[in-house]
Amino acid sequence: MNKINLFVIPFAGGSSSSFPKVGSSDIGWNVIVLDTPGKGKKDNEQLVTEFENLVMNIYQQICTYIDTDNCKEYAILGHSLGSYVAYEVVKTMERLGTSTPTWLFLTGTVAPDKLNVDEIKNLFERGDESIINHIVNFGYVNNKIAHSSYFMKIFYPIVKADYSMLVKYCEGARMKKMDKVQICCPVMILNGKDDLISEKDVLAWQDFCKREIEYVWFMGKHFFIIEQWESILSYMWNRVEKLLI
């Protein structure tokens, strides 16, 4: 069986370099972590700072892969900020009649209208140190790295811009400026048991999906997916492989 493309949309501040390389040949995914302008392999380009532009950039990249490889089956995974981008990409595909993913995996996420945007807005009001401490508490980097001159110069502006996009998007969802369009493709949502989110807010994703969602909880905090990357890929593949037989 040929490997199936899994397009990965990173978290706030994340890029292709944030995810470990897959060592096992038993996993049926061809993992493609997508960089957007200003990040990873595209760090020499102008950083995307508008959520709509981020969605369209990812949409166009996936469409290019689909057209080039002529792949009928593929999957998308989005973590944290990437989960909302993934949802909007699928919405765009369904609206425009583009080939949609056979599976959508959302990780480290609550429903768009349930994110505590007030908390993040308060971080901005209290200043850079509060944002940095928030990043450290979520386990993205340790305190020493987060306060290094290299991180502050190179990565912090990217994280801050991504946080700003996240707030605007989820605040729009909470204020009902965004329609709860229910996407049609199968969805699996994976979260860490020790993440700072409520199960009720995770389950609220069902309002955005037509099919019944499969919810899975792994050991770990917000970045459980990085710590257990290969194991999670194997779990996802085992679930999908049964549907292919």
Buried (B, 14 or more C-beta within 10 A) or exposed (E): EEEBBBBBBBBBBBBBEBBEEBEEEEBBBBBBBBBBBBBBEBBEEEBBBEBEEBBBBBBEBBBEBBEEEEBEEBBBBBBBBBBBBBBBBBBBBBEEEBBBBBBBBBBBBBBBBBBBBEEBBEBBEEEEEBBBBBBBEBBBBEEEEBBBEEBEEEBBBBBBBBBBBBBEBBBBBBEEEBEEBEBEBBBBBBBBEBBEBEEEBBBBBBEBBEEEBEBBBBEBBBBBBBBBBBBBBBBBBEBBEEEEE
